[in-house]
Amino acid sequence: MADKLKLIVVGNGMVGYKFIEKLTEQDTDGRYQIITFCEEPRPAYDRVKLSTYFSGSTVDDLTLAALSWYEEKHVELYLNDAVIAINSASKSVRSKQGREMSYDKLVLATGSYPFVPPIPGIEKEGVFVYRTIEDLDQIIDYSNRCKSAAVIGGGLLGLEAANALVNLKLETSVVEFAPYLMPRQVDQQGSAFLQRKIEDLNVNVLTNTATQEIAGNSSVTAMRFSDDSQLEVDMIVVSAGIRPRDELAQEYGLAIGPRGGICVNDSMQTSDPDIYAIGECALHREMIYGLVAPGYRMAETACAHLLEEEASFTSADMSTKLKLMGVDVASVGNTAPAGDNIESVVFMDSRAGVYKKMFFDIKENTVQGAILVGNADDYGNLLQMYLNRMKLPESPESLIVQGGETNGQAGVGVGVDALPETAQICSCENVYKGTIVQNIQEGCHDVGTIKACTKAGTGCGSCVPLLNDILTIELERAGITVDKSLCEHFSYTRQELVEIVKIARVKTFDELLGTYGQGRGCEICKPAVASILASYWNEYVMEHQTIQDTNDFYLANMQKNGTYSVIPRVPGGEITPEQLIRMGEVAKEFSLYTKITGGQRIDLFGARLEDLPKIWSRLGEVGLESGHAYAKALRTVKSCVGSSWCRFGVQDSTSLAIRVESRYKGLRAPHKLKMAVSGCARECAEAQGKDVGIIATENGWNLYVCGNGGMKPQHAQLLATDIDEEILIRYIDRFLMYYVRTADKLTRTATWLNKLPGGMEKVKEVVVDDSLGLAVELEREMQHIVDTYVCEWKKTTETPEMLTRFRPFINVEEPDPTIQFDLVRGQPQPV
């Protein structure tokens, strides 16, 4: 130990920990004795995932390495003890607890602190920052006495804080001084999409708003703004940006930037060559990086320099992919490039809340940057094209308009094979494609093992889809069966879990997880298993409430202002006068917006949560059932009037549509299902654009399947011709249950067919020719669904313990005051 050089690391955050991890791995000669001081009471933890603390993650879950790891690596760790002085004469540090230690080399990883603007009243009780686990514990404790809260700051951390407050069941507002949210990552138009998504979660967003004063005696009661308006709140979380922790360096006399930050060179050395600075406290080429990936690159650079290896930090890519309050937000490269050669393409889907914008250089024919809001499936593809200066496809817009289902490709026109070995796949851990490929060839045959061997995907996780793509390509190239596990908690495909549920007669998620899975489950496996259980046992869906999506939880679609839509089933579009009158009465009584849908139903929008049971009861009295508009299930069976009224009709399409919808109305599936019945070849019901389409002929019915509309329309394909009604029903039974059995999670019939080996010929063999001998079994399974159908609305209104969930607040009975409407064309619409 006496021969070792003493290296002190000041700060044990994510970047400080990463530096120690890298140095202990690479210092094979044992050159350094490492000592690290941490002012917090626990070792380094994952601040990137800090918000998960509000949704069940524990301190142990977030901890990057246990205390035993430091002992194994012979690292001296001092918790609850911050370095408060550096002595240049003796090359030593002094800690808050009075420890004095000499050093040969010193690494400052002091990070940053939350900026708290000097607003009058900011010192009052009830004002918090959002930085450490201790901060979160204080917020949780104080929230028990609060009804409302606000976040000052609408950036990344501000929105994470807002999400935490929503999870604490508080009326939440976000107050942002800038004209729009997240101005560093997205443009104003993209921010508008993001804001609408956030407001859908009943969060009040105030932009272009300056807080002038925090009102209240000893504790917070309101925020007063520069326009003399005010917002009554019980708690405030400040998230107005960060400032580098450079006070220790300033006192020592190191060079500091004009606006703060410890000046470093490309080797991470400060103005004292024996002192290094890394992470958010470091100012490199007039830039302070607020993301973890650049901090990790700095840690690696400092580590290499201390070991006398070639390394330099010149800049860092600031691309990032996030999920804020359930909304995908991503930025790639330069999100505001300028120049005569720069052009852009924009894709917007207001209904789905998706905004995508890509910038490209028409001279270089390369991606320069991109903004993605609401759907970030294209992030990995665009990032690789940007980082590797790959040439654009012939139609650049295809990169953002047709992203998503890529069948192992990194995106339209760009496969993972096209990426060079030097392509950086994981920016957090600086892992390249060549390293991943090499590890796969050496035996890493699943994503979990690749993560363990390379650390790729263990940071923010945005590169995991590309890891999957590379793994699939390499394993198929080697002739090895590809692991298609549902998620890390189940080492089975959805199809395999279907068989397990059936054969083992598993009835609950906990039973399936305990016997065939591991961990606690996630947002991937929980709804997938809920769908499987509903598809086979058809038991009361609310029994699986803890694993359902939000809409299934309340049996209604949540709308943008926090209210819900109620959509009764109207088979074949046929509705009695009594039912029409009742729907009108309910709409008037509860002030609901009414609209005729494209699927021949009547939508009632704007229902408050606490009113849902009363609305369902009133509608149920005249025989109106759930329309399952909230579920991955059969939505509608559209029809024309057929031979009953139309002079061109050759069959009674309305009667058949009613029969079909009544039969399949309870079926849960991997994705939503839509059907249609046309009474003649004129196709007024547009049956060939549906998952199941039926068209009348002179001799019976033609059956089409796997047509979908939406962003990427696909024409249905002909399965059978001139069949009678009974054969038609049998074929639909078989087709739907075959799809339910074999489709992957959240896969519509068109995509399922595209990926199914053998395509439509295979479907014909199974459904029409019974090549697998499954026809009787598939029909029996469907008949079970039909025989056990119960309207979920009706059962819920008759189950008192279920009704307790329908209240906007846990601790008070009052309705949500933030829900407001304007009258537009005589009907209520969200403010």
C-alpha positions in Angstrom: 0.0 0.0 0.0 2.9 2.3 0.7 4.0 2.3 -2.9 0.6 3.2 -4.2 -0.3 6.7 -5.3 -3.1 8.2 -3.3 -6.0 9.3 -5.4 -8.9 11.1 -3.8 -12.2 11.3 -5.5 -14.4 14.2 -4.1 -18.0 13.2 -4.8 -19.6 9.8 -5.1 -22.4 10.6 -7.6 -23.0 8.7 -10.8 -19.9 10.2 -12.6 -17.7 9.8 -9.5 -18.7 6.2 -9.2 -18.2 5.5 -12.9 -14.6 6.9 -12.6 -13.9 4.6 -9.7 -15.4 1.6 -11.6 -13.3 2.3 -14.7 -10.1 2.9 -12.8 -10.4 -0.3 -10.7 -11.1 -2.3 -13.8 -8.1 -0.8 -15.8 -5.5 -0.3 -13.1 -4.3 -3.9 -13.3 -1.0 -3.0 -11.8 -2.6 -1.6 -8.6 -1.0 1.8 -9.1 -3.6 3.8 -7.2 -5.1 3.7 -3.7 -8.5 5.2 -4.1 -10.3 7.2 -1.4 -13.7 8.8 -2.1 -15.8 11.2 0.0 -19.6 11.3 -0.3 -21.7 14.0 1.4 -24.8 11.9 1.2 -25.6 9.1 3.7 -25.5 6.4 1.0 -23.2 5.4 -1.9 -23.8 6.4 -5.5 -27.3 5.8 -6.9 -29.0 6.2 -10.2 -30.3 9.8 -10.4 -31.5 9.2 -14.0 -34.2 6.9 -12.6 -34.8 8.8 -9.4 -38.5 9.3 -10.3 -39.1 5.6 -10.0 -38.7 6.0 -6.3 -42.3 7.3 -6.3 -43.6 4.3 -8.1 -42.1 1.6 -5.9 -38.3 1.5 -6.5 -36.3 1.2 -3.3 -33.0 2.7 -2.4 -31.4 -0.7 -3.1 -33.0 -0.8 -6.6 -31.4 2.6 -7.4 -28.0 1.9 -5.8 -25.2 1.5 -8.4 -23.0 -0.7 -6.2 -23.4 -2.0 -2.7 -21.0 -1.2 0.1 -19.4 -4.6 -0.3 -18.4 -3.7 -3.8 -16.2 -0.8 -2.5 -14.7 -3.2 0.0 -13.9 -5.8 -2.7 -12.3 -3.1 -4.8 -10.3 -1.8 -1.8 -11.8 1.6 -2.2 -12.1 3.7 1.0 -15.6 5.2 1.1 -16.5 7.9 3.6 -20.3 8.6 3.7 -21.9 11.6 5.2 -18.7 13.5 4.9 -18.0 16.2 2.3 -14.6 17.7 1.5 -14.6 21.3 2.5 -11.0 22.4 1.8 -8.0 21.7 -0.3 -4.5 22.6 0.9 -2.2 23.3 -1.9 0.9 23.5 0.2 0.5 20.0 1.7 -1.5 18.5 -1.2 -4.2 17.4 1.2 -7.9 17.7 1.7 -10.0 18.3 4.9 -13.5 16.9 5.3 -16.5 18.1 7.2 -16.0 15.5 9.9 -12.3 16.6 10.4 -10.5 14.0 8.3 -7.3 15.2 6.7 -5.8 13.1 3.9 -2.9 13.8 1.5 -3.2 13.0 -2.2 -1.0 12.6 -5.2 -3.9 13.0 -7.6 -7.3 14.6 -6.9 -10.5 14.1 -8.9 -13.3 16.6 -8.4 -16.7 15.0 -9.2 -18.8 17.4 -7.1 -21.6 17.6 -9.6 -24.1 20.4 -9.4 -26.8 21.8 -7.1 -30.3 22.9 -7.9 -30.7 26.6 -8.7 -33.3 28.2 -6.5 -34.3 31.6 -7.9 -34.4 34.5 -5.3 -38.1 34.8 -5.2 -39.5 36.5 -2.1 -41.0 33.8 0.2 -39.0 31.0 -1.4 -37.7 30.1 2.1 -41.1 29.2 3.4 -42.1 25.8 4.7 -43.4 23.6 1.8 -40.8 24.6 -0.7 -38.5 21.8 -1.9 -35.8 21.0 -4.5 -35.7 17.7 -6.5 -32.2 16.3 -6.3 -31.5 13.6 -3.7 -33.4 10.7 -2.1 -33.6 12.8 1.0 -35.4 15.5 -1.0 -37.8 12.9 -2.2 -38.5 11.6 1.3 -39.2 15.1 2.5 -41.6 15.7 -0.5 -43.4 12.4 0.2 -43.8 13.2 3.9 -45.0 16.8 3.3 -47.5 15.7 0.6 -49.6 13.9 3.2 -50.9 17.3 4.4 -51.3 18.7 0.9 -54.0 18.8 -1.8 -52.1 20.7 -4.5 -48.6 21.4 -5.6 -46.7 23.2 -8.3 -43.3 22.8 -10.0 -41.2 25.9 -10.8 -39.5 24.9 -14.1 -40.7 23.1 -17.2 -37.5 21.4 -18.2 -36.6 17.8 -18.0 -36.2 17.6 -14.2 -39.3 19.8 -13.8 -41.5 17.4 -15.7 -40.1 14.5 -13.8 -40.9 16.3 -10.5 -44.4 17.0 -11.8 -44.8 13.3 -12.6 -43.8 12.5 -9.0 -46.5 14.9 -7.7 -49.1 13.3 -9.9 -48.1 9.9 -8.5 -48.7 11.4 -5.0 -52.3 12.2 -6.0 -51.8 15.9 -5.9 -53.4 18.5 -8.1 -50.3 19.4 -10.1 -49.2 22.6 -11.9 -46.1 23.3 -13.9 -44.9 27.0 -14.0 -42.4 27.8 -16.7 -40.8 31.2 -17.4 -40.0 30.4 -21.0 -42.7 30.5 -23.8 -42.8 26.7 -23.9 -41.8 23.5 -22.1 -38.4 21.8 -22.6 -36.9 24.6 -24.8 -33.5 22.9 -24.8 -34.7 19.6 -26.3 -37.7 20.5 -28.5 -39.0 23.3 -30.6 -42.2 25.3 -29.9 -44.4 23.1 -32.1 -43.1 19.9 -30.6 -43.5 21.4 -27.1 -47.2 22.2 -27.9 -47.7 18.4 -28.5 -45.9 17.6 -25.3 -48.0 20.1 -23.4 -51.2 18.7 -24.7 -50.1 15.2 -23.7 -49.2 16.4 -20.2 -52.5 18.3 -19.8 -54.3 15.0 -20.8 -53.0 13.8 -17.4 -54.8 16.6 -15.7 -51.6 18.7 -15.1 -52.1 22.4 -15.3 -49.3 24.0 -17.5 -48.5 27.7 -17.2 -45.9 28.9 -19.7 -44.5 32.4 -20.2 -45.2 32.9 -16.5 -42.8 34.6 -14.0 -43.3 33.9 -10.3 -43.0 37.1 -8.3 -43.7 35.9 -4.8 -44.5 32.9 -2.7 -47.4 33.8 -0.5 -48.2 32.4 3.0 -47.3 33.1 6.6 -44.8 30.4 7.7 -45.8 27.9 5.0 -46.8 28.1 1.3 -50.4 29.0 0.4 -50.0 30.5 -3.1 -47.8 31.7 -5.9 -48.2 35.2 -7.2 -47.2 36.0 -10.8 -46.0 39.1 -12.6 -49.4 39.6 -14.3 -51.0 39.9 -10.8 -52.7 36.5 -11.1 -52.0 33.8 -8.5 -52.2 30.0 -8.1 -53.2 28.5 -4.8 -50.9 25.6 -3.8 -49.9 23.8 -0.7 -46.4 22.8 -1.8 -43.8 23.9 -4.3 -40.9 21.9 -5.9 -38.2 24.1 -7.5 -36.6 22.7 -10.6 -35.2 25.8 -12.3 -32.0 24.4 -13.6 -28.6 23.5 -12.1 -25.4 25.2 -11.2 -21.9 23.6 -11.1 -20.6 22.8 -7.6 -17.3 24.7 -8.0 -17.0 26.4 -4.6 -14.3 24.1 -3.4 -12.3 24.7 -6.6 -12.8 28.5 -6.3 -11.5 28.6 -2.7 -8.4 26.6 -3.8 -7.8 29.0 -6.7 -8.5 26.8 -9.7 -9.5 28.5 -13.0 -13.3 29.0 -13.1 -15.5 30.0 -16.0 -17.2 33.4 -16.2 -20.6 31.8 -15.4 -19.2 29.0 -13.2 -17.7 25.6 -13.7 -14.2 24.3 -13.2 -12.1 24.8 -16.4 -10.6 21.6 -17.8 -8.6 20.6 -20.8 -9.2 17.7 -23.1 -7.6 15.4 -20.6 -9.9 16.6 -17.8 -7.1 18.4 -16.0 -7.8 21.7 -14.2 -5.4 24.6 -14.0 -3.5 22.4 -11.5 -2.3 19.4 -13.5 -2.6 17.1 -10.4 -6.3 17.9 -10.0 -9.0 16.7 -12.5 -12.7 17.7 -12.8 -15.4 15.5 -14.3 -19.2 15.7 -14.7 -21.5 18.6 -14.1 -18.9 20.6 -12.2 -16.5 20.7 -15.2 -16.4 23.4 -17.8 -15.0 22.1 -21.1 -14.6 24.4 -24.0 -17.2 26.8 -22.5 -19.7 23.9 -22.1 -21.2 22.3 -19.0 -22.8 19.0 -19.9 -25.9 18.2 -17.9 -26.4 14.6 -19.1 -24.8 11.5 -17.7 -23.3 10.1 -20.9 -20.9 13.0 -21.4 -20.0 12.7 -17.7 -19.1 9.1 -18.2 -16.9 10.0 -21.2 -15.1 12.5 -19.0 -14.6 9.8 -16.3 -13.1 7.4 -18.9 -10.8 10.2 -20.2 -9.5 11.1 -16.8 -9.0 7.5 -16.0 -7.0 6.9 -19.1 -4.9 9.9 -18.6 -4.1 8.9 -15.0 -2.9 5.5 -16.4 -0.8 7.3 -19.0 -2.9 6.1 -21.9 -3.9 8.1 -25.0 -7.3 9.7 -24.5 -9.0 13.0 -25.0 -12.5 14.5 -24.5 -13.3 16.9 -27.3 -17.1 17.1 -27.3 -20.1 14.9 -26.6 -23.3 14.2 -28.4 -26.3 15.6 -26.5 -28.9 13.4 -28.1 -31.3 11.9 -25.6 -34.4 9.8 -25.4 -36.8 10.2 -22.4 -40.2 9.2 -21.2 -41.8 12.1 -19.3 -45.1 11.4 -17.6 -45.6 8.5 -20.0 -44.8 10.6 -23.0 -41.8 9.8 -25.3 -39.6 12.7 -26.0 -36.3 12.5 -27.9 -33.9 14.8 -29.6 -31.1 13.9 -32.0 -28.1 16.0 -32.9 -28.8 19.7 -33.6 -32.4 20.5 -33.1 -32.1 24.0 -34.6 -29.5 23.8 -37.4 -29.0 26.8 -39.7 -27.6 27.2 -43.1 -28.6 27.4 -46.8 -28.4 23.6 -47.2 -30.6 22.7 -44.3 -34.1 21.5 -44.9 -36.6 19.8 -42.7 -39.5 17.4 -42.9 -42.3 17.4 -40.3 -44.9 14.7 -39.5 -47.8 15.5 -37.2 -50.7 13.4 -36.0 -52.8 15.6 -33.7 -55.2 12.9 -32.8 -52.4 10.5 -31.6 -50.3 13.3 -30.1 -47.3 12.5 -32.3 -44.9 15.2 -33.6 -41.7 14.4 -35.5 -39.3 16.7 -37.2 -36.1 15.8 -39.0 -33.4 18.2 -40.2 -31.1 17.2 -43.1 -28.4 18.7 -45.2 -29.4 18.5 -48.9 -25.8 18.9 -50.0 -24.3 16.2 -47.7 -27.5 14.1 -47.8 -27.2 13.4 -44.1 -29.3 13.8 -41.0 -28.4 16.9 -38.9 -30.9 16.5 -36.1 -34.4 15.5 -35.1 -37.2 16.1 -32.6 -39.6 13.3 -31.6 -42.6 13.8 -29.3 -45.3 11.2 -28.5 -43.5 8.4 -30.4 -39.7 7.9 -30.3 -39.5 4.5 -32.1 -37.3 6.1 -34.7 -34.8 7.4 -32.3 -32.2 4.6 -32.6 -32.3 4.7 -36.3 -32.0 8.5 -36.6 -29.2 8.6 -34.0 -27.1 6.1 -35.8 -27.6 7.9 -39.1 -26.6 11.2 -37.5 -23.6 9.8 -35.6 -22.2 7.9 -38.5 -23.1 10.4 -41.2 -25.0 7.8 -43.2 -26.6 8.8 -46.4 -30.3 9.4 -46.5 -32.7 7.0 -48.3 -34.3 8.2 -51.5 -37.4 9.4 -49.5 -36.0 11.0 -46.3 -39.5 11.5 -44.9 -39.8 7.7 -44.6 -37.4 7.8 -41.7 -40.0 9.4 -39.5 -43.3 8.7 -41.2 -42.9 4.9 -41.3 -40.9 4.2 -38.2 -41.8 1.5 -35.7 -42.2 -2.0 -36.9 -38.9 -2.6 -38.6 -38.5 -6.4 -38.5 -35.0 -6.3 -37.2 -34.1 -3.2 -39.2 -32.8 0.0 -37.6 -35.3 1.9 -39.6 -36.7 2.4 -43.2 -33.9 1.8 -45.6 -31.2 1.3 -42.9 -30.5 -2.1 -41.4 -28.2 -2.7 -38.5 -26.0 -4.5 -41.0 -25.4 -1.1 -42.6 -23.9 0.4 -39.4 -20.1 0.3 -39.3 -18.3 -1.7 -36.6 -17.3 1.7 -35.1 -20.9 2.9 -34.7 -21.5 3.9 -31.1 -24.6 2.0 -30.0 -24.6 2.9 -26.3 -23.6 6.5 -25.6 -23.9 6.1 -21.8 -21.3 3.4 -21.6 -19.5 4.2 -24.9 -20.1 0.7 -26.4 -19.6 0.2 -30.1 -21.3 -2.2 -32.5 -18.1 -4.2 -33.0 -17.9 -4.9 -29.3 -21.5 -6.1 -29.2 -21.0 -8.3 -32.2 -17.9 -9.8 -30.8 -19.6 -10.6 -27.5 -22.5 -12.2 -29.3 -20.1 -14.3 -31.3 -18.4 -15.3 -28.0 -21.6 -16.6 -26.4 -23.8 -13.6 -25.3 -27.0 -14.8 -26.7 -29.6 -12.6 -24.9 -29.9 -8.9 -24.1 -29.4 -9.4 -20.4 -26.0 -11.2 -21.0 -24.9 -8.5 -23.4 -25.7 -5.8 -20.8 -23.7 -7.7 -18.2 -20.7 -8.2 -20.5 -20.6 -4.8 -22.2 -22.7 -2.6 -19.9 -24.5 -1.4 -23.0 -28.2 -0.6 -22.3 -27.6 -0.2 -18.5 -27.7 3.6 -18.5 -30.7 5.4 -19.9 -31.8 2.3 -21.8 -32.6 4.1 -25.1 -30.2 1.8 -27.0 -31.9 -1.5 -26.0 -34.0 -1.7 -29.2 -30.8 -1.5 -31.3 -29.2 -4.2 -29.1 -32.2 -6.4 -29.8 -31.8 -5.7 -33.5 -28.1 -6.5 -33.6 -28.6 -9.6 -31.5 -31.4 -10.9 -33.8 -29.3 -10.4 -36.9 -26.2 -11.9 -35.5 -27.9 -15.0 -34.1 -29.9 -15.6 -37.3 -26.6 -15.3 -39.2 -25.1 -17.9 -37.0 -28.1 -20.2 -37.4 -29.0 -19.9 -33.7 -32.6 -19.7 -32.4 -33.3 -16.1 -31.4 -34.5 -15.4 -27.9 -37.8 -13.6 -28.2 -38.7 -13.4 -24.5 -41.7 -11.2 -23.7 -39.5 -9.1 -21.3 -36.9 -9.6 -18.7 -39.5 -11.0 -16.3 -40.6 -13.8 -18.5 -38.2 -15.9 -20.6 -41.1 -16.9 -22.9 -42.8 -15.4 -25.9 -46.3 -14.2 -25.7 -47.3 -17.3 -27.7 -45.6 -19.6 -25.2 -47.3 -17.8 -22.3 -50.6 -18.4 -24.0 -50.0 -22.1 -24.0 -48.8 -22.0 -20.3 -51.9 -20.2 -19.2 -54.1 -22.7 -21.1 -52.4 -25.9 -20.1 -51.5 -25.0 -16.5 -54.9 -23.2 -16.1 -53.2 -20.1 -14.6 -55.8 -17.6 -13.6 -53.7 -14.6 -12.1 -50.6 -12.6 -13.0 -49.1 -13.3 -9.6 -49.4 -17.1 -10.1 -47.9 -16.9 -13.6 -45.0 -14.6 -12.4 -44.3 -16.7 -9.3 -44.2 -20.0 -11.2 -42.9 -19.1 -14.7 -41.3 -15.6 -14.3 -39.2 -13.5 -12.0 -39.1 -10.1 -10.4 -42.2 -7.9 -10.1 -43.3 -7.4 -13.7 -43.3 -4.3 -15.8 -45.4 -2.1 -18.2 -44.7 -4.7 -21.0 -45.7 -8.0 -19.3 -48.5 -6.8 -17.1 -51.0 -5.7 -19.8 -49.8 -8.5 -22.1 -50.7 -11.1 -19.4 -53.9 -9.3 -18.6 -54.9 -9.6 -22.2 -54.0 -13.3 -22.3 -56.0 -14.1 -19.1 -59.0 -12.2 -20.4 -58.8 -13.9 -23.8 -58.9 -17.4 -22.4 -60.9 -17.3 -19.1 -63.0 -14.2 -19.8 -63.4 -13.6 -16.1 -64.3 -10.2 -14.7 -61.6 -7.9 -16.1 -61.5 -5.8 -12.9 -60.1 -8.8 -11.1 -56.8 -7.9 -12.9 -57.0 -4.2 -12.2 -53.5 -3.9 -10.8 -52.0 -4.9 -14.2 -54.4 -3.1 -16.5 -53.7 0.1 -18.4 -55.4 3.3 -17.2 -58.3 3.0 -19.5 -59.1 -0.6 -18.5 -58.8 0.4 -14.8 -61.8 2.7 -15.1 -63.5 1.0 -18.1 -63.4 4.3 -20.0 -61.0 6.3 -22.2 -59.2 9.1 -20.5 -59.4 12.3 -22.4 -57.1 15.3 -22.6 -58.6 17.2 -19.7 -58.8 14.3 -17.3 -62.4 13.4 -18.0 -63.5 10.2 -19.7 -65.5 9.1 -22.7 -68.5 6.7 -22.5 -69.2 4.7 -25.7 -72.0 2.1 -25.5 -72.1 -0.7 -28.0 -74.5 -0.2 -30.9 -74.3 -3.5 -32.9 -74.7 -2.8 -36.6 -75.5 0.8 -35.9 -79.0 -0.3 -35.0 -80.4 1.6 -32.0 -83.9 1.8 -30.5 -85.7 5.2 -29.9 -85.7 4.5 -26.2 -81.9 4.0 -26.2 -81.4 7.2 -28.2 -83.6 9.1 -25.8 -81.8 7.7 -22.8 -78.4 8.7 -24.2 -79.7 12.2 -24.8 -81.0 12.4 -21.3 -77.7 11.2 -19.8 -75.7 13.7 -22.0 -77.9 16.6 -20.8 -77.8 15.5 -17.1 -74.0 15.2 -17.0 -73.2 17.9 -19.5 -71.5 15.6 -22.0 -70.3 16.3 -25.5 -72.0 14.0 -28.0 -70.7 12.9 -31.4 -71.6 10.2 -34.0 -68.4 8.2 -34.7 -67.2 6.7 -37.9 -67.9 3.3 -36.5 -71.7 3.8 -36.2 -71.7 4.6 -32.5 -72.5 7.6 -30.3 -69.7 9.0 -28.2 -70.3 10.8 -24.9 -67.3 12.9 -23.9 -66.4 14.8 -20.8 -67.6 12.4 -18.0 -66.1 13.1 -14.6 -64.6 10.1 -12.9 -67.0 10.1 -10.0 -70.0 10.2 -12.5 -69.0 7.1 -14.5 -70.9 4.5 -12.4 -74.1 6.7 -12.5 -73.8 7.1 -16.2 -73.3 3.4 -16.8 -76.3 2.5 -14.6 -78.6 4.8 -16.5 -77.5 3.5 -19.8 -77.7 -0.1 -18.7 -81.3 0.3 -17.8 -82.2 0.4 -21.5 -79.9 -2.4 -22.5 -76.9 -0.4 -23.6 -73.6 -2.3 -22.9 -70.0 -1.4 -22.9 -68.5 -0.7 -26.3 -65.0 -1.6 -25.1 -63.6 1.5 -26.7 -61.1 1.5 -23.8 -59.8 -2.0 -24.4 -57.7 -4.1 -26.8 -60.8 -5.8 -27.9 -63.5 -5.7 -30.6 -64.5 -2.1 -31.1 -67.2 -2.0 -33.8 -68.7 -4.0 -36.7 -69.6 -1.3 -39.3 -72.4 -2.1 -41.7 -74.5 -0.7 -44.5 -78.3 -1.2 -44.6 -77.9 -4.1 -47.2 -80.8 -5.8 -48.8 -83.2 -4.6 -46.2 -83.3 -1.1 -47.7 -80.7 -0.7 -50.4 -81.8 -1.5 -54.0 -78.2 -2.7 -54.7 -78.0 -5.0 -51.7 -77.8 -8.7 -52.2 -77.6 -9.9 -48.6 -78.9 -8.6 -45.2 -75.7 -7.0 -44.0 -77.2 -5.3 -40.9 -78.5 -8.5 -39.4 -75.2 -10.2 -40.0 -73.3 -7.3 -38.5 -75.4 -7.5 -35.4 -74.8 -11.2 -35.1 -71.1 -10.8 -35.6 -70.8 -8.0 -33.1 -72.9 -9.7 -30.5 -70.8 -12.8 -30.8 -67.3 -11.3 -30.5 -68.1 -8.3 -28.3 -66.3 -9.8 -25.3 -63.1 -10.9 -27.0 -59.8 -9.4 -25.7 -57.0 -9.6 -28.1 -53.3 -8.5 -28.6 -54.6 -5.3 -30.1 -58.0 -3.6 -31.0 -60.2 -5.2 -33.6 -62.5 -3.6 -36.1 -64.8 -5.4 -38.5 -67.3 -4.5 -41.2 -70.1 -6.1 -43.3 -71.0 -4.7 -46.7 -74.3 -5.8 -48.4 -72.9 -5.7 -51.9 -69.7 -5.2 -53.9 -70.2 -1.4 -53.8 -68.5 -1.7 -50.3 -70.2 1.1 -48.5 -69.0 -0.3 -45.1 -65.3 -0.3 -46.3 -64.9 -3.9 -45.2 -61.6 -4.4 -47.0 -59.9 -1.9 -44.6 -60.8 -3.9 -41.5 -59.3 -6.7 -39.4 -62.2 -8.8 -40.5 -64.2 -7.7 -43.5 -67.3 -9.4 -44.9 -68.8 -8.6 -48.3 -72.0 -10.0 -49.7 -72.2 -11.9 -53.0 -75.1 -13.4 -54.9 -74.1 -16.8 -53.5 -73.2 -15.9 -49.9 -70.3 -14.0 -48.4 -66.6 -13.3 -49.1 -64.4 -13.1 -46.0 -61.4 -10.8 -45.9 -58.9 -10.6 -43.0 -55.9 -8.5 -41.8 -56.8 -5.1 -43.2 -56.0 -2.1 -41.0 -56.3 1.6 -41.3 -54.4 4.2 -39.4 -51.0 5.7 -40.2 -50.0 2.8 -42.4 -53.2 1.5 -44.1 -53.2 -2.1 -45.4 -55.7 -3.8 -47.6 -57.4 -6.9 -46.3 -56.7 -10.2 -48.0 -59.3 -12.6 -49.3 -59.6 -15.7 -47.1 -62.7 -17.5 -48.4 -65.4 -16.9 -51.1 -69.1 -17.5 -51.5 -69.5 -19.2 -48.1 -72.7 -19.4 -46.1 -73.3 -17.7 -42.8 -72.6 -20.7 -40.5 -69.2 -21.5 -42.3 -68.4 -17.8 -42.1 -68.8 -17.7 -38.4 -66.7 -20.8 -37.9 -63.9 -19.3 -40.0 -64.0 -16.1 -38.1 -63.9 -18.0 -34.8 -60.8 -19.9 -35.9 -59.1 -16.9 -37.4 -59.5 -14.7 -34.3 -58.4 -17.4 -31.8 -55.4 -18.3 -34.0 -54.5 -14.6 -34.0 -55.0 -14.4 -30.2 -52.8 -17.5 -29.7 -49.9 -16.5 -32.0 -49.6 -12.7 -32.3 -47.0 -10.8 -30.3 -48.0 -8.1 -27.8 -49.7 -5.0 -29.2 -49.6 -6.4 -32.7 -52.6 -5.7 -35.0 -53.7 -8.3 -37.5 -52.0 -6.7 -40.5 -48.6 -6.6 -38.8 -49.1 -10.2 -37.5 -49.8 -11.4 -41.0 -46.8 -9.7 -42.4 -44.6 -11.4 -39.8 -46.3 -14.8 -40.0 -44.2 -17.4 -41.8 -46.2 -18.4 -44.9 -48.4 -15.3 -44.7 -52.0 -15.7 -46.0 -51.4 -19.2 -47.3 -50.6 -20.3 -43.8 -53.7 -18.6 -42.5 -55.8 -20.4 -45.1 -54.2 -23.7 -44.3 -55.0 -23.3 -40.6 -58.4 -21.7 -40.8 -60.0 -23.2 -43.9 -58.1 -26.5 -44.4 -57.5 -27.2 -40.7 -53.9 -28.3 -41.4 -53.0 -28.3 -37.7 -56.1 -30.1 -36.5 -57.0 -27.2 -34.3 -60.4 -26.2 -35.8 -62.6 -27.8 -33.2 -60.4 -26.5 -30.3 -60.3 -22.9 -31.7 -64.1 -22.9 -32.1 -64.6 -24.3 -28.6 -62.3 -21.6 -27.1 -64.3 -18.9 -28.9 -67.6 -20.4 -27.8 -66.4 -20.2 -24.2 -65.8 -16.4 -24.6 -69.3 -16.1 -26.1 -71.0 -18.2 -23.3 -69.2 -16.4 -20.4 -69.7 -12.8 -21.6 -70.8 -10.3 -19.0 -71.0 -6.6 -19.5 -68.1 -5.1 -17.4 -70.0 -1.9 -16.8 -73.0 -3.7 -15.4 -71.0 -6.0 -13.1 -69.0 -3.0 -11.8 -72.0 -1.0 -10.9 -73.3 -4.0 -9.0 -70.0 -4.5 -7.1 -69.8 -1.9 -4.2 -66.1 -2.5 -3.4 -65.3 -1.6 -7.0 -67.2 1.7 -6.9 -64.8 3.1 -4.3 -62.1 3.7 -6.9 -64.3 6.2 -8.8 -63.3 9.4 -7.0 -60.9 12.1 -8.1 -59.1 12.4 -4.8 -58.4 9.9 -2.0 -58.9 12.3 0.9 -61.8 14.5 -0.2 -65.2 14.1 -1.9 -65.2 17.3 -3.9 -65.0 17.1 -7.7 -61.8 18.1 -9.5 -61.9 21.9 -9.8 -59.3 22.0 -12.6 -61.7 20.4 -15.1 -63.3 23.2 -17.0 -65.2 23.5 -20.3 -66.1 26.0 -22.9 -69.2 25.9 -25.1 -68.4 25.3 -28.7 -71.2 25.0 -31.2 -73.5 24.6 -28.2 -71.6 21.7 -26.7 -69.0 21.4 -23.9 -65.4 21.1 -25.0 -62.2 21.1 -22.8 -60.8 24.6 -22.0 
